[in-house]
């Protein structure tokens, strides 16, 4: 009886076994394409920051910048000649010298576009020492704690530890030094505001400030309010640069709408900031440091800080009882802080570290 049943079902059982084996074979081949097990194929990239003299970075749509080391600092040499943002260059160099390849993610070109390491989507980074190319990377998307990269002429796609694309995928303005003024607030000895909302002048007296002009309009004057405004002016950072070819008249700098004058020491030349017209967007203003050719763009918030009225220097009103914090919105942690992607958190950490380095100089 059993023999008869076996003969009747052997074709069906054989077909089932065939399809199971076929499926296992396809899965094994596909897995081998995505992640070869051979650790010997994983390269080690060792770059020494001291030997790197140039970076060539090309974003999608062929937006290319070239950075060159000049003694101990970096300059932007293409597409414009300008002082580079040392913090952003330092962040890029740190990512290169700490680069760690963890595994192979894919081996075939059909996976390039999905992983954003193809010519249309990758950020190409060429690292040089003089005329010698030390490394060439195609930096792709971030996911699962890794950044996808291709290295030189190798066909594989590798997973590099951490988020590193953001360190290279920056607009031109992010590679330029946007520091308009970079002095320590505590070194400022006097500050004067001349603008449409009034003229106010203050002079340092120890840790406090004394009003020299505009005293009558100030009313309930609070010296601490001057300290905050001085900090904004002493560490002024622009958000962008004026477009090429913009005229002095269009920027509103033929006759500036307001000026801010800082005196750092008795012997140094005063720093004079000139505020001009609004940009085409309307929420930013042009600004120039007198005697220098660069025309910057600053936010409306900073522009308002640099042309204050009398209320900016008065003691704040006594606050009412604190308002209870609202319940967290969707996508927020119970404490109210947004749950940001890891690459965004890493950018914020880099910015905080850069600010700390700037304050320590």
KOLZA-43906 format. One record per residue (C-alpha): residue number from 1; chain; x, y, z. Coordinates in steps of 0.5 Angstrom, whole numbers, plus 2048, in hexadecimal, padded with zeros to 3 digits. Example, Ala and Ser with C-alpha at 12.3 -4.5 7.8 and 13.67 -1.06 7.14 Angstrom:
   num   cadena     x     y     z
     1        A   819   7F7   810
     2        A   81B   7FE   80E
# end
This chain:
   num   cadena     x     y     z
     1        A   800   800   800
     2        A   806   805   802
     3        A   809   803   7FC
     4        A   803   805   7F7
     5        A   802   80B   7FB
     6        A   80A   80D   7FA
     7        A   809   80B   7F2
     8        A   803   810   7F2
     9        A   806   816   7F5
    10        A   80E   815   7F3
    11        A   80D   81A   7ED
    12        A   80A   820   7F2
    13        A   80F   81F   7F7
    14        A   814   81F   7F2
    15        A   812   826   7EF
    16        A   811   829   7F6
    17        A   818   827   7F8
    18        A   81B   82A   7F1
    19        A   817   830   7F2
    20        A   81A   831   7FA
    21        A   821   830   7F7
    22        A   820   835   7F2
    23        A   81E   83A   7F7
    24        A   824   839   7FB
    25        A   828   839   7F5
    26        A   826   840   7F3
    27        A   826   843   7FA
    28        A   82D   840   7FB
    29        A   82F   844   7F5
    30        A   82B   84A   7F6
    31        A   82E   84A   7FD
    32        A   835   849   7FA
    33        A   834   84F   7F6
    34        A   832   854   7FB
    35        A   837   852   800
    36        A   83D   84D   7FF
    37        A   840   84A   805
    38        A   847   84B   803
    39        A   84A   850   808
    40        A   850   850   804
    41        A   84D   854   7FF
    42        A   84C   85A   804
    43        A   851   85F   803
    44        A   854   863   808
    45        A   855   86B   807
    46        A   85A   86F   80B
    47        A   85A   876   80A
    48        A   85F   87B   80E
    49        A   85C   882   80E
    50        A   863   885   80E
    51        A   864   882   807
    52        A   85E   884   804
    53        A   85F   88B   800
    54        A   859   88B   7FC
    55        A   851   889   7FB
    56        A   84D   889   7F5
    57        A   846   888   7F7
    58        A   841   887   7F1
    59        A   839   887   7F3
    60        A   834   884   7EF
    61        A   832   889   7E9
    62        A   83A   88A   7E8
    63        A   83A   88F   7EE
    64        A   842   88F   7EF
    65        A   846   892   7F4
    66        A   84E   892   7F5
    67        A   851   893   7FC
    68        A   858   894   7FD
    69        A   85D   894   803
    70        A   861   89B   804
    71        A   866   89A   809
    72        A   861   898   80F
    73        A   85B   89A   80D
    74        A   856   899   807
    75        A   854   89D   801
    76        A   84E   89C   7FC
    77        A   851   89D   7F5
    78        A   84C   89A   7F0
    79        A   847   89D   7EE
    80        A   849   8A3   7F2
    81        A   84F   8A5   7F6
    82        A   84D   8A6   7FD
    83        A   84F   8A4   804
    84        A   84C   89E   806
    85        A   848   89C   80C
    86        A   84D   898   810
    87        A   848   895   814
    88        A   844   892   80E
    89        A   84B   890   80B
    90        A   84D   88D   812
    91        A   847   889   812
    92        A   848   886   80B
    93        A   84F   884   80D
    94        A   84D   881   813
    95        A   848   87C   80F
    96        A   84E   87A   80B
    97        A   853   879   810
    98        A   84E   875   814
    99        A   84B   871   80E
   100        A   84A   86A   810
   101        A   847   865   80B
   102        A   843   860   80E
   103        A   840   85B   809
   104        A   83E   85A   801
   105        A   837   85C   800
   106        A   836   85B   7F8
   107        A   83B   859   7F3
   108        A   837   85A   7EC
   109        A   836   861   7E9
   110        A   82E   860   7E9
   111        A   82E   861   7F0
   112        A   832   868   7F0
   113        A   82C   86D   7EE
   114        A   828   86A   7F4
   115        A   82E   86B   7F9
   116        A   82F   872   7F6
   117        A   837   870   7F4
   118        A   835   871   7EC
   119        A   838   877   7E8
   120        A   831   87A   7E9
   121        A   830   87A   7F0
   122        A   837   879   7F4
   123        A   83B   87E   7F7
   124        A   842   87D   7F4
   125        A   848   87F   7F8
   126        A   84F   87F   7F6
   127        A   855   87F   7FB
   128        A   85C   882   7F9
   129        A   863   883   7FC
   130        A   866   888   7F7
   131        A   864   885   7F0
   132        A   863   87E   7F2
   133        A   85C   87B   7F3
   134        A   85C   877   7FA
   135        A   855   875   7FA
   136        A   84F   876   7F6
   137        A   848   875   7F9
   138        A   841   874   7F6
   139        A   83D   876   7FC
   140        A   835   874   7FC
   141        A   830   873   801
   142        A   82F   872   808
   143        A   82C   86C   80B
   144        A   82C   867   811
   145        A   832   86A   814
   146        A   836   86B   80E
   147        A   838   86F   808
   148        A   838   86C   801
   149        A   83F   86D   7FD
   150        A   842   86B   7F7
   151        A   84A   86B   7F7
   152        A   84E   86D   7F1
   153        A   84D   868   7EB
   154        A   84A   862   7F0
   155        A   843   860   7EE
   156        A   841   85E   7F5
   157        A   83C   863   7F9
   158        A   83F   863   800
   159        A   83C   865   807
   160        A   840   86A   80B
   161        A   83F   86B   812
   162        A   83A   871   814
   163        A   837   877   810
   164        A   83C   87A   80C
   165        A   839   87D   806
   166        A   837   883   809
   167        A   83E   885   80A
   168        A   83F   886   803
   169        A   838   887   800
   170        A   838   88F   801
   171        A   836   895   7FD
   172        A   83C   89A   7FB
   173        A   83A   89F   800
   174        A   83B   899   806
   175        A   843   899   803
   176        A   844   8A0   804
   177        A   846   8A4   80A
   178        A   83F   8A7   80C
   179        A   842   8AB   812
   180        A   841   8B2   811
   181        A   844   8B4   818
   182        A   848   8AF   81D
   183        A   84A   8B2   823
   184        A   849   8B0   82A
   185        A   843   8B4   82D
   186        A   847   8B6   834
   187        A   84C   8B9   830
   188        A   847   8BE   82D
   189        A   848   8C5   830
   190        A   842   8C9   82D
   191        A   83D   8C8   828
   192        A   838   8CD   824
   193        A   832   8CC   821
   194        A   830   8D1   81B
   195        A   829   8CF   818
   196        A   822   8D1   816
   197        A   820   8D0   81D
   198        A   825   8D4   821
   199        A   82C   8D5   823
   200        A   82F   8D2   829
   201        A   836   8D1   82B
   202        A   839   8CD   831
   203        A   83F   8CD   834
   204        A   842   8C7   839
   205        A   843   8C8   840
   206        A   846   8C2   843
   207        A   841   8BC   842
   208        A   83B   8C1   841
   209        A   839   8C7   83B
   210        A   838   8CE   83C
   211        A   834   8D2   837
   212        A   837   8D8   834
   213        A   832   8D9   82F
   214        A   82A   8D8   82E
   215        A   82A   8D8   836
   216        A   824   8DC   837
   217        A   820   8D7   832
   218        A   822   8D1   836
   219        A   81E   8D2   83C
   220        A   81F   8CC   840
   221        A   826   8CA   83D
   222        A   828   8C3   83F
   223        A   830   8C2   83D
   224        A   82F   8BB   83C
   225        A   82B   8BC   836
   226        A   831   8BF   833
   227        A   835   8B9   834
   228        A   831   8B5   830
   229        A   831   8BA   82A
   230        A   838   8BA   82A
   231        A   839   8B3   82A
   232        A   835   8B3   824
   233        A   839   8B8   820
   234        A   840   8B5   823
   235        A   83E   8AE   820
   236        A   83A   8B0   81A
   237        A   83A   8AB   815
   238        A   836   8AC   80E
   239        A   831   8A7   80B
   240        A   834   8A8   804
   241        A   837   8AC   7FF
   242        A   834   8B1   7FA
   243        A   834   8AF   7F3
   244        A   839   8B0   7EE
   245        A   839   8B7   7EB
   246        A   834   8BA   7F0
   247        A   835   8C2   7F0
   248        A   836   8C6   7F6
   249        A   830   8CA   7F5
   250        A   82C   8C3   7F4
   251        A   82F   8C1   7FB
   252        A   82D   8C8   7FE
   253        A   834   8C9   800
   254        A   835   8CF   7FC
   255        A   831   8D3   802
   256        A   831   8CD   808
   257        A   82A   8CD   80B
   258        A   82E   8CC   812
   259        A   835   8CB   815
   260        A   838   8C7   81B
   261        A   83F   8CA   81D
   262        A   843   8C5   822
   263        A   849   8C7   825
   264        A   84D   8C2   828
   265        A   854   8C5   82A
   266        A   855   8CC   82B
   267        A   85B   8CB   826
   268        A   857   8C7   820
   269        A   853   8CA   81B
   270        A   84B   8CA   81C
   271        A   847   8C4   819
   272        A   842   8C7   815
   273        A   83C   8C3   813
   274        A   837   8C6   80D
   275        A   830   8C3   80C
   276        A   82D   8C4   805
   277        A   827   8C2   802
   278        A   823   8BC   802
   279        A   824   8B6   7FD
   280        A   81F   8B4   7F8
   281        A   81C   8AF   7FD
   282        A   81B   8B5   802
   283        A   81C   8B1   808
   284        A   824   8B2   808
   285        A   828   8B9   807
   286        A   82F   8BA   804
   287        A   835   8BC   809
   288        A   83C   8BE   808
   289        A   842   8BF   80C
   290        A   844   8C6   80B
   291        A   84B   8C6   807
   292        A   84A   8BF   804
   293        A   847   8BD   7FD
   294        A   843   8B7   7FF
   295        A   83B   8B8   800
   296        A   838   8B3   805
   297        A   831   8B1   806
   298        A   82E   8B1   80D
   299        A   827   8AF   810
   300        A   822   8B3   812
   301        A   823   8B1   819
   302        A   82A   8B4   819
   303        A   828   8BA   815
   304        A   823   8BC   81A
   305        A   828   8BB   820
   306        A   82D   8BF   81C
   307        A   828   8C5   81C
   308        A   825   8C5   823
   309        A   820   8CA   826
   310        A   820   8CC   82D
   311        A   81C   8C6   82F
   312        A   821   8C1   82E
   313        A   826   8C4   833
   314        A   820   8C5   839
   315        A   81F   8C0   83E
   316        A   81A   8BA   83D
   317        A   814   8BA   840
   318        A   813   8B6   846
   319        A   811   8AF   843
   320        A   80A   8AC   845
   321        A   809   8A5   847
   322        A   80C   8A0   843
   323        A   807   89D   83E
   324        A   807   895   83E
   325        A   80B   892   838
   326        A   806   88F   833
   327        A   805   888   832
   328        A   80A   885   82D
   329        A   808   885   826
   330        A   809   87F   821
   331        A   810   87D   820
   332        A   812   880   826
   333        A   815   87D   82C
   334        A   811   87E   833
   335        A   816   883   835
   336        A   814   887   82E
   337        A   81A   886   82B
   338        A   819   884   823
   339        A   81C   87D   822
   340        A   821   87F   81C
   341        A   824   87B   817
   342        A   82B   879   819
   343        A   82F   87C   814
   344        A   82B   883   816
   345        A   82D   882   81D
   346        A   834   881   81B
   347        A   834   887   817
   348        A   832   88B   81D
   349        A   837   888   821
   350        A   83C   88A   81C
   351        A   83A   891   81C
   352        A   83A   891   824
   353        A   841   88F   824
   354        A   843   894   81F
   355        A   840   89A   823
   356        A   844   897   829
   357        A   84A   897   825
   358        A   849   89E   822
   359        A   848   8A1   82A
   360        A   84E   89D   82C
   361        A   852   8A1   827
# end
